[in-house]
Amino acid sequence: MSGFWLTEEQEAIRDGVAKVCAGFDDDYWRRTDETGHFPEDFVAAIAEGGWLGVAMPESVGGAGLGLTEAAIMMQTVAQSGAGFSGASAIHLNIFGPMPIVKFGAQDQRDRHLPRLISGQDKMCFAVTEPNSGLDTSSLETRAERTNDGYLINGRKIWTTSAQRSNKILIIARTTPKDQCAKPTQGLSLFYTDFDRAHIEAKPIPKMGRKAVECNTLFIDNLHVPHDDLVGEEGKGFQYLLHGLNPERVLFGAEAVGLGRAALAKAATYANERVVFGRPIGQNQGIQHPLAKAWAELEAANLMAFKAAALYDAGKDCGAEANAAKYLGAEAGFRACESSVLAHGGMGYAKEYDVERYFREAMIARIAPVSREMILNFIAERVLHLPKSY
């Protein structure tokens, strides 16, 4: 971004992505939400346009652009009406493979990244576990060395898109925690085949975004060749940290996009709905919540793109990225809530879509990190208060 506006190249990215999204209307996303069918044709259209590689290196077929451009792309998807049903279907492809880009061997990059960019390979990311939650250092899934690699056993939870994945990026403990100087040591990252003979994936019924499933994984004696280790053994946690800030920025930008989609629906409805001889949008009881939602969305958007600009410039952006996720999620949620209420009883009806947006808005408030942990981070790192956990 140049100042507070997009460059011509960035405008072209937004317009190009919006053009792809225009082929998938409200009826399409309503059907995916009702049936739970993954939006395969939408993802195929995004892949065909080369958008899955927006932030991947040019050397492997990507566009070589930055987090700013990725955030523009993902926000445009959510704002089109696709919401998180669309954004989450491609979200992992954007920065999920970054550990391979930054820490993988050249052979790994050459073999795997082009196939992810083209959509030939579909990956899932297995980090969270039932007994560890946000405490990644307490992961229990273990990878034991064998003569030619590792044998992984354990469980993962909230693994997105495991039903359709043929590849998995997974973190597991290679050295017991009590044998490590720090609890975050001894964790290793692997990118390997999703072998369904040794991984059972069970979908988790959930409140929203039915089309993009989350799963509990049961991993039983999954053999992983040594060549599938990403980087060095025992440094998996440090590798994960490099992807946390971009993911927070993308979530914040997507939540703003979702809020904008809801707000547009509410403004249209408020202009057209006539009660007691006047459009309801003439009433300040309708106007003010929507105007406030707009202001909050725009403020959150500025923080998201400030964080993206700092990241792209190679500067520290931890506080800004976390704040962007927090502010975007809260503003997006309030915009969706205000939009449902502006529709009155029809806000509860599926045909107006805002109820779907409202359900999906909860995702960004919960994932990939809770609001409370973000506030803990800011309190400790920015305000220099004592660590509370």
C-alpha positions in Angstrom: 0.0 0.0 0.0 1.1 3.6 -0.7 0.0 5.5 2.4 -3.6 4.7 3.0 -4.6 3.5 -0.4 -3.8 0.6 -2.7 -1.2 0.8 -5.5 -2.3 0.2 -9.1 -0.9 -3.4 -8.9 -2.8 -4.1 -5.7 -6.0 -2.6 -7.1 -5.6 -5.1 -10.0 -5.2 -7.9 -7.6 -8.4 -7.0 -5.8 -10.3 -6.6 -9.1 -8.9 -9.9 -10.5 -9.9 -11.8 -7.4 -13.3 -10.1 -7.3 -13.9 -11.1 -10.9 -13.3 -14.8 -10.0 -15.6 -14.5 -7.0 -18.4 -13.0 -9.1 -18.9 -16.4 -10.6 -20.0 -17.7 -7.3 -23.2 -16.0 -6.0 -25.1 -16.1 -2.8 -27.1 -19.1 -3.9 -23.8 -21.0 -4.4 -22.5 -20.3 -0.9 -26.0 -20.9 0.6 -25.9 -24.4 -0.9 -22.5 -25.2 0.4 -23.6 -24.2 3.8 -26.7 -26.3 3.7 -25.2 -29.4 2.1 -21.6 -29.3 3.5 -20.2 -29.9 0.0 -16.7 -28.5 -0.3 -16.5 -25.6 -2.8 -14.3 -27.6 -5.2 -15.2 -25.5 -8.3 -14.5 -22.2 -6.5 -11.1 -23.5 -5.3 -10.3 -24.8 -8.9 -11.2 -21.3 -10.3 -8.9 -19.6 -7.8 -6.1 -22.1 -8.5 -6.6 -21.7 -12.3 -6.1 -17.9 -11.9 -2.8 -18.6 -10.1 -4.0 -17.0 -6.9 -3.0 -19.9 -4.6 0.6 -18.9 -5.1 0.2 -15.2 -4.4 2.8 -15.3 -1.6 4.9 -18.2 -2.9 8.4 -17.6 -4.5 8.5 -17.0 -8.2 11.1 -19.8 -8.5 8.4 -22.4 -7.8 5.7 -20.8 -9.8 4.3 -18.3 -7.3 3.8 -14.6 -7.7 6.4 -13.7 -5.1 4.2 -11.0 -3.5 3.9 -10.1 0.1 1.5 -10.4 3.0 -0.2 -7.2 2.0 -1.2 -8.6 -1.3 -2.3 -11.9 0.3 -4.5 -10.0 2.7 -6.0 -8.0 -0.1 -6.8 -11.2 -1.9 -8.3 -13.0 1.1 -10.3 -10.0 2.2 -11.8 -9.7 -1.3 -12.9 -13.4 -1.1 -14.6 -12.9 2.2 -16.2 -9.6 1.2 -17.6 -11.1 -2.0 -20.2 -13.0 0.1 -18.1 -16.2 0.2 -17.3 -15.3 3.8 -15.2 -17.9 5.7 -16.7 -20.7 3.6 -14.7 -19.3 0.7 -11.8 -17.9 2.6 -11.1 -21.0 4.7 -11.2 -23.2 1.6 -8.0 -21.6 0.4 -6.6 -19.9 3.5 -4.1 -22.6 4.3 -2.6 -22.5 0.9 -1.6 -18.8 1.2 0.8 -18.9 4.1 0.5 -22.5 5.4 3.4 -23.8 3.3 5.7 -21.0 4.5 7.7 -23.4 6.8 8.6 -25.3 3.7 9.5 -22.1 1.9 11.7 -20.8 4.7 13.1 -23.9 6.3 12.6 -26.8 3.8 15.4 -28.3 1.7 15.6 -27.1 -1.9 14.4 -30.5 -3.1 11.4 -30.2 -0.8 10.5 -26.8 -2.2 10.9 -27.9 -5.8 8.9 -31.0 -5.4 6.0 -29.8 -3.2 5.3 -26.1 -3.7 4.5 -26.1 -7.4 1.9 -28.9 -6.8 0.3 -26.9 -3.9 0.2 -23.8 -6.1 -1.5 -25.6 -9.0 -3.9 -27.4 -6.7 -2.6 -30.8 -7.6 -1.8 -31.4 -3.9 -4.1 -30.5 -1.1 -2.6 -30.1 2.3 -3.9 -29.9 5.9 -2.1 -28.5 8.9 -2.1 -30.6 12.1 -1.0 -28.7 15.2 -3.7 -28.5 17.9 -4.4 -31.5 20.2 -7.3 -32.4 22.5 -5.2 -32.1 25.7 -3.0 -29.1 24.8 -5.1 -26.4 23.2 -3.0 -23.3 22.9 -0.2 -24.8 24.9 1.8 -26.1 21.9 4.7 -27.0 24.1 2.5 -29.7 25.7 1.8 -31.6 22.5 1.6 -35.3 23.1 1.8 -36.7 19.5 5.2 -38.3 19.2 7.5 -39.1 16.3 9.9 -41.9 17.2 13.0 -42.5 15.1 13.3 -45.6 12.9 16.1 -46.8 10.7 14.7 -44.9 7.7 12.6 -42.1 9.2 10.0 -41.7 11.9 6.9 -43.4 13.2 4.2 -41.0 14.4 1.4 -41.8 16.8 -1.1 -39.5 18.5 -4.2 -37.3 18.0 -4.9 -33.9 16.5 -8.0 -31.8 16.6 -9.6 -29.0 14.5 -7.6 -30.1 11.5 -9.2 -28.3 8.5 -9.9 -30.1 5.2 -8.4 -33.4 6.2 -11.2 -35.2 4.3 -9.8 -34.1 1.0 -6.1 -33.7 1.7 -3.4 -35.9 0.3 -0.6 -34.1 2.2 -0.2 -33.2 5.9 2.0 -30.7 7.6 2.3 -32.0 11.1 4.2 -31.1 14.3 5.1 -33.9 16.7 7.5 -34.4 19.7 10.7 -36.1 18.8 12.4 -35.6 22.2 10.5 -35.9 25.5 9.8 -32.6 27.1 11.5 -33.6 30.3 14.7 -34.1 28.3 14.7 -30.6 26.8 16.2 -27.5 28.3 13.0 -25.6 27.3 9.5 -27.1 26.8 9.3 -25.6 23.3 12.3 -27.6 22.2 12.1 -31.2 20.9 9.2 -30.6 18.6 9.7 -31.3 14.9 7.8 -30.5 11.7 7.0 -32.9 8.9 5.4 -32.6 5.5 4.3 -36.0 4.4 1.7 -38.1 2.7 -1.8 -38.2 4.3 -1.8 -42.0 4.5 -5.4 -43.0 5.3 -4.3 -46.5 6.3 -2.7 -44.9 9.3 -4.7 -41.7 9.8 -8.4 -41.7 10.6 -10.1 -38.3 10.1 -13.5 -37.8 11.8 -15.4 -34.6 11.0 -16.5 -32.4 13.9 -20.1 -31.2 13.6 -20.0 -27.4 14.2 -22.0 -24.2 14.2 -20.9 -22.7 10.9 -18.8 -23.1 7.7 -20.2 -26.6 7.2 -18.6 -26.8 3.7 -15.0 -26.6 5.1 -14.9 -29.4 7.7 -12.7 -29.6 10.7 -11.6 -33.0 12.0 -10.2 -35.1 14.8 -7.2 -37.1 13.6 -6.3 -40.5 15.1 -2.7 -41.3 14.0 -1.6 -44.9 14.3 2.0 -45.9 13.3 2.3 -43.3 10.4 5.6 -44.0 8.7 7.4 -40.8 7.7 10.6 -40.9 5.6 13.5 -38.9 7.0 13.4 -36.7 3.8 9.9 -35.5 5.0 11.4 -33.7 8.0 11.2 -29.9 7.5 14.4 -28.2 8.5 16.2 -29.5 11.6 14.8 -32.0 14.1 13.7 -30.3 17.3 13.1 -26.8 15.9 9.5 -27.3 14.8 8.1 -24.8 17.3 10.4 -22.0 16.2 9.4 -22.7 12.6 5.7 -22.4 13.5 6.3 -19.0 15.1 7.4 -17.6 11.7 3.9 -18.2 10.4 1.9 -16.9 13.4 1.9 -13.2 12.5 0.9 -13.6 8.9 -2.0 -15.9 9.9 -3.3 -13.4 12.4 -3.2 -10.6 9.8 -5.1 -12.8 7.3 -7.7 -13.7 9.8 -8.2 -10.0 10.7 -8.5 -8.9 7.1 -10.9 -11.8 6.3 -13.1 -10.9 9.3 -13.2 -7.3 8.1 -14.3 -8.5 4.6 -17.0 -10.7 6.2 -18.3 -7.7 8.2 -18.3 -5.5 5.1 -20.4 -8.1 3.3 -22.9 -8.2 6.1 -23.0 -4.4 6.3 -23.7 -4.1 2.6 -26.7 -6.5 2.9 -28.0 -4.5 5.9 -27.7 -1.1 4.1 -29.6 -2.5 1.0 -32.3 -4.0 3.2 -32.7 -0.8 5.3 -33.1 1.3 2.1 -35.7 -1.0 0.6 -37.7 -2.2 3.7 -40.7 0.2 4.3 -42.5 0.2 7.6 -45.0 2.8 8.8 -44.6 4.6 5.4 -40.9 5.1 5.5 -37.7 3.1 4.9 -36.4 1.7 8.1 -33.0 3.1 7.2 -34.4 6.5 7.9 -34.6 5.6 11.6 -31.5 6.4 13.7 -32.1 3.1 15.6 -31.1 1.4 12.4 -28.6 3.9 11.1 -26.4 4.3 14.2 -25.5 0.6 14.8 -24.6 0.2 11.1 -22.6 3.5 11.0 -20.7 2.4 14.1 -20.0 -1.0 12.5 -18.6 0.7 9.4 -16.2 2.9 11.6 -15.0 -0.1 13.6 -14.4 -2.2 10.4 -12.4 0.6 8.8 -10.3 1.1 12.0 -9.6 -2.6 12.2 -8.7 -2.7 8.5 -6.0 0.0 9.1 -4.4 -2.1 11.8 -4.4 -5.2 9.6 -2.7 -3.5 6.7 -0.2 -1.7 9.0 0.8 -5.1 10.4 1.1 -6.5 6.9 3.2 -3.5 5.8 5.5 -4.0 8.8 5.8 -7.8 8.0 6.6 -7.1 4.4 9.3 -4.6 5.4 10.9 -7.2 7.6 10.1 -5.3 10.8 8.7 -6.6 14.1 4.9 -6.8 13.8 3.9 -9.1 16.7 1.8 -6.6 18.6 0.2 -5.2 15.4 -0.6 -8.6 14.0 -2.2 -9.8 17.2 -4.2 -6.5 17.5 -5.3 -6.8 13.8 -6.7 -10.3 14.5 -8.4 -9.1 17.7 -9.9 -5.9 16.2 -10.9 -7.5 12.9 -12.7 -10.4 14.7 -14.5 -8.1 17.1 -15.5 -5.5 14.4 -16.6 -8.3 12.0 -18.7 -9.9 14.6 -20.4 -6.7 15.6 -21.1 -5.8 12.0 -22.7 -9.2 11.4 -24.7 -8.9 14.6 -25.9 -5.4 13.7 -26.8 -6.6 10.2 -28.9 -9.5 11.5 -30.8 -7.1 13.9 -31.3 -4.5 11.1 -33.1 -7.2 9.1 -35.4 -7.9 12.1 -37.1 -11.3 11.8 -35.8 -11.8 8.3 -32.2 -11.6 9.7 -33.0 -15.1 11.1 -33.9 -16.4 7.6 -31.3 -18.1 5.5 -32.4 -16.4 2.3 -30.9 -13.1 3.5 -27.5 -14.7 4.2 -26.6 -12.5 7.2 -27.4 -15.3 9.7 -24.7 -17.4 7.9 -22.3 -14.5 8.1 -23.1 -14.1 11.8 -22.4 -17.8 12.5 -19.1 -17.6 10.6 -18.0 -14.5 12.4 -17.5 -16.5 15.5 -14.6 -18.3 13.8 -12.2 -15.4 13.9 -13.0 -14.7 17.5 -11.9 -18.2 18.5 -9.2 -19.2 16.0 -6.3 -19.4 15.6 -5.8 -17.9 19.0 -8.3 -16.7 21.6 -8.9 -13.1 22.4 -7.7 -13.5 25.9 -4.3 -14.9 24.7 -3.9 -11.9 22.4 -4.6 -9.5 25.3 -2.1 -11.4 27.4 0.5 -11.0 24.6 -0.1 -7.3 24.3 -0.1 -6.8 28.1 3.2 -8.6 28.5 5.1 -7.5 25.3 3.8 -4.0 24.8 2.8 -2.8 28.3 5.6 -4.8 30.0 3.2 -6.3 32.6 4.0 -9.5 34.4 3.2 -12.7 32.5 -0.1 -14.0 33.7 -0.1 -17.7 32.5 
